[in-house]
Amino acid sequence: MTKAVNIFLTFFLCTVVLTSSAQNLVYTPAQHVSGQISGDIVEYNINVNTPSTEAITYKWETIENTFKDDWDCSLCDYGGCYPSVPDSGKMVRIKMAEAQDDKTGFFKINFLSSTTTGIGVLKIYVYDSANYSRGDTISFTMEYAQPSSVNNSPLTPLTIHPNPANNFVIFQTLTANSLLTMSDLQGRALKEKYFLNSGTHQLTIADLPSGVYFLKLNTNGVTRQSKLIIRH
C-alpha cells in the first residue's frame, strides 16, 4: 500500500510540475527577454504564436511595470503602437490564412532616451481572447547604466510641436546644413529632408498613418532626436 501511495504521489507531483511549467503559447526569441538601454533608439521584441496553426485573437494586460518614469518607452503589438505602456490591449485577429502564412502576434518595446540609471521590468500576461486561462506571462528586463564615454552619451532632445500632430510639425535647426530623418518603429526611414539654412522649419506628415514615429536631426555630427505621435 505504501509503495502504491508513493508511486501515485510521485506521478501526481510530476504531473503538477509539468503542467505548471508548460507554455500555452510559443515565444521567439524567448518568453523572457533582457537587454540594455543605450543613448540611441533601441528595440526589443517577443513574437507570440500558437503551438499549432490556427486563427486567434490575442489580448493582454500589464501585470507589472517598474520602468523608470523618465525612460521614454513605446510599446507596439500586432495591431497598433502606444506612446507608453498601457494597462491592457487587444491585437488584430490573425485569420487562418494569415496563420498558415506564418503571421504571428508580437510585442515590440522601443526606448528613445533615458536619464535615471537602474533596472526595470515589464511583465505582460498575453492570452487567447476566447480563453483567458490559455496564456502566459512574458517579460522585458531592461537595464540603463550611465554612459562611460562621450560616444555613448544620450542624444540631445529635438523639440517639435505640435505633438501629437496630424498635418505638420514645426522644429528649429540651430545651424546650417542639417539632415532630418523620420522613421517608424521598425527603423524604416520614411522621410528625409535637407536644410541649408538654420531657423524654423515645417515637415508635412499628413500622408502618414496614425502611429508613433522617430525624428532625428543631424547637424555636423551632432544628433538631436524626438518621438512624434501622429493622430488623425
C-alpha positions as CSV (number, residue, x, y, z in Angstrom):
1,M,0.0,0.0,0.0
2,T,2.8,2.4,0.9
3,K,4.6,1.7,-2.3
4,A,1.4,2.3,-4.3
5,V,0.8,5.6,-2.5
6,N,4.4,6.7,-3.2
7,I,4.0,5.9,-6.9
8,F,0.7,7.8,-7.0
9,L,2.2,10.8,-5.3
10,T,5.3,10.8,-7.5
11,F,3.1,10.6,-10.6
12,F,0.8,13.4,-9.2
13,L,3.7,15.7,-8.4
14,C,5.4,15.2,-11.7
15,T,2.1,16.0,-13.5
16,V,1.7,19.2,-11.5
17,V,5.3,20.3,-12.3
18,L,4.9,19.5,-16.0
19,T,1.6,21.3,-16.2
20,S,2.7,24.4,-14.3
21,S,5.9,24.7,-16.4
22,A,4.2,24.1,-19.8
23,Q,3.7,27.0,-22.2
24,N,0.2,27.7,-23.6
25,L,1.7,29.7,-26.4
26,V,5.1,29.7,-28.2
27,Y,7.5,32.7,-28.0
28,T,10.5,33.8,-30.0
29,P,13.3,34.6,-29.5
30,A,12.2,33.9,-25.9
31,Q,9.4,34.2,-23.4
32,H,11.6,36.5,-21.2
33,V,14.0,39.0,-22.9
34,S,16.7,41.1,-21.2
35,G,18.6,44.0,-22.7
36,Q,20.4,47.3,-22.4
37,I,19.2,50.8,-23.0
38,S,21.7,53.0,-24.8
39,G,21.8,56.6,-25.8
40,D,20.2,55.8,-29.2
41,I,16.9,54.2,-30.2
42,V,16.9,50.5,-29.2
43,E,14.2,47.9,-29.8
44,Y,13.4,44.5,-28.3
45,N,10.7,42.2,-29.4
46,I,8.9,39.0,-28.4
47,N,6.8,37.1,-31.1
48,V,3.8,35.1,-29.9
49,N,2.4,32.1,-31.8
50,T,0.2,29.0,-31.2
51,P,1.7,25.5,-30.9
52,S,-0.4,24.5,-34.0
53,T,-1.7,26.6,-36.9
54,E,-5.0,28.3,-36.0
55,A,-6.9,31.6,-36.2
56,I,-6.6,33.6,-33.0
57,T,-7.0,36.9,-31.4
58,Y,-4.5,37.8,-28.7
59,K,-5.4,40.0,-25.7
60,W,-3.0,41.1,-23.0
61,E,-2.7,43.0,-19.7
62,T,0.2,44.6,-17.9
63,I,0.7,42.9,-14.6
64,E,4.0,44.7,-13.6
65,N,5.9,47.7,-14.9
66,T,8.9,49.1,-13.0
67,F,10.4,51.0,-15.9
68,K,11.7,54.4,-14.7
69,D,9.5,57.4,-15.2
70,D,11.9,59.1,-17.5
71,W,12.6,56.1,-19.7
72,D,11.0,57.3,-23.0
73,C,9.4,54.0,-23.9
74,S,6.9,53.0,-26.7
75,L,5.1,49.7,-27.0
76,C,3.8,48.1,-30.2
77,D,1.7,45.0,-30.7
78,Y,0.2,43.3,-33.7
79,G,-2.4,46.0,-34.4
80,G,-1.1,49.2,-33.0
81,C,1.5,51.3,-31.2
82,Y,1.3,53.1,-27.9
83,P,3.3,56.1,-26.8
84,S,3.8,54.4,-23.4
85,V,2.8,51.1,-21.8
86,P,-1.0,50.9,-21.4
87,D,-2.8,48.7,-18.8
88,S,-4.2,46.3,-21.5
89,G,-4.6,45.8,-25.2
90,K,-6.1,43.7,-27.9
91,M,-4.3,42.7,-31.1
92,V,-5.8,42.4,-34.6
93,R,-7.2,39.0,-35.3
94,I,-4.9,36.6,-37.1
95,K,-7.0,34.7,-39.7
96,M,-6.3,31.1,-40.6
97,A,-4.8,32.0,-44.0
98,E,-2.5,34.5,-42.2
99,A,-1.5,31.9,-39.6
100,Q,-0.7,29.5,-42.5
101,D,1.4,32.2,-43.9
102,D,3.4,32.4,-40.7
103,K,1.8,35.6,-39.3
104,T,2.3,35.9,-35.6
105,G,1.4,38.2,-32.8
106,F,4.2,40.3,-31.3
107,F,5.3,42.9,-28.8
108,K,8.0,45.5,-29.6
109,I,9.5,47.7,-26.9
110,N,11.3,50.9,-28.1
111,F,13.4,53.2,-26.0
112,L,14.3,56.7,-27.2
113,S,16.1,58.2,-24.2
114,S,16.6,57.8,-20.5
115,T,18.2,59.6,-17.6
116,T,17.7,57.5,-14.5
117,T,20.0,54.5,-14.2
118,G,18.8,51.2,-12.9
119,I,16.9,48.1,-13.9
120,G,13.2,47.9,-14.8
121,V,10.9,45.0,-15.5
122,L,7.8,44.9,-17.7
123,K,5.6,41.8,-17.3
124,I,2.6,41.2,-19.6
125,Y,0.1,38.4,-19.4
126,V,-0.8,37.5,-23.0
127,Y,-3.7,35.1,-23.7
128,D,-6.2,33.8,-26.2
129,S,-9.2,36.2,-26.2
130,A,-11.5,33.1,-26.3
131,N,-9.9,31.6,-23.2
132,Y,-8.3,33.7,-20.5
133,S,-6.6,30.7,-18.9
134,R,-4.8,29.9,-22.1
135,G,-1.9,32.3,-21.7
136,D,1.5,33.0,-20.2
137,T,3.5,35.8,-18.7
138,I,6.2,37.4,-20.9
139,S,8.7,39.9,-19.6
140,F,11.2,42.5,-20.7
141,T,14.0,43.2,-18.2
142,M,15.9,46.4,-19.2
143,E,19.0,48.0,-17.6
144,Y,20.3,51.5,-18.2
145,A,23.8,52.4,-16.9
146,Q,25.3,55.9,-17.1
147,P,27.3,56.1,-20.4
148,S,31.0,55.8,-19.8
149,S,32.2,57.9,-22.8
150,V,31.1,60.8,-24.9
151,N,30.5,58.5,-27.8
152,N,27.8,56.6,-25.8
153,S,26.2,59.7,-24.3
154,P,22.4,60.2,-24.7
155,L,21.4,62.1,-27.7
156,T,20.1,65.7,-27.3
157,P,16.3,66.1,-27.4
158,L,14.8,67.7,-30.5
159,T,11.8,70.0,-29.7
160,I,8.9,69.6,-32.0
161,H,5.3,71.0,-31.9
162,P,2.5,70.2,-32.0
163,N,2.9,66.7,-30.6
164,P,0.7,64.8,-31.1
165,A,0.1,66.1,-34.7
166,N,-1.9,65.3,-37.7
167,N,-0.9,67.6,-40.6
168,F,2.6,69.0,-39.9
169,V,5.3,69.6,-37.2
170,I,7.5,72.6,-36.6
171,F,11.1,72.5,-35.3
172,Q,14.2,74.5,-35.4
173,T,17.7,73.9,-36.8
174,L,20.4,75.6,-34.8
175,T,22.9,75.8,-37.6
176,A,23.0,75.4,-41.4
177,N,23.3,72.1,-43.3
178,S,21.1,69.8,-41.2
179,L,19.6,66.5,-42.3
180,L,16.2,65.4,-40.8
181,T,15.3,61.7,-40.9
182,M,11.9,60.4,-40.0
183,S,11.5,56.6,-39.3
184,D,8.9,54.3,-38.0
185,L,9.2,52.0,-35.0
186,Q,10.7,49.3,-37.2
187,G,13.6,51.6,-38.1
188,R,12.5,52.2,-41.7
189,A,13.3,55.7,-43.0
190,L,10.1,57.3,-44.3
191,K,11.2,60.9,-44.9
192,E,14.5,62.6,-45.3
193,K,14.9,66.4,-45.8
194,Y,18.0,68.5,-46.0
195,F,18.0,72.1,-44.7
196,L,20.6,74.5,-46.0
197,N,19.8,77.3,-43.5
198,S,19.2,77.5,-39.8
199,G,15.9,78.6,-38.4
200,T,12.3,77.4,-38.1
201,H,11.1,74.7,-40.4
202,Q,8.0,72.7,-41.1
203,L,7.6,69.0,-42.0
204,T,4.3,67.7,-43.6
205,I,3.2,64.4,-42.1
206,A,-0.5,64.3,-43.3
207,D,0.4,61.5,-45.7
208,L,1.4,59.1,-42.8
209,P,-1.0,56.9,-40.9
210,S,-1.6,57.4,-37.1
211,G,1.2,55.9,-35.0
212,V,4.5,56.5,-33.2
213,Y,7.5,57.8,-35.2
214,F,11.0,59.0,-34.5
215,L,12.7,62.2,-35.8
216,K,16.5,62.6,-36.0
217,L,18.1,65.8,-36.9
218,N,21.8,65.5,-37.7
219,T,24.0,68.7,-37.9
220,N,27.7,68.4,-38.3
221,G,27.8,65.1,-36.4
222,V,25.6,66.3,-33.6
223,T,22.2,64.4,-33.4
224,R,19.0,65.6,-31.8
225,Q,16.0,63.3,-31.7
226,S,12.4,63.2,-30.7
227,K,9.4,60.9,-30.7
228,L,6.4,62.0,-32.7
229,I,2.8,60.8,-32.3
230,I,0.5,61.1,-35.3
231,R,-3.2,61.1,-34.7
232,H,-5.7,61.6,-37.5
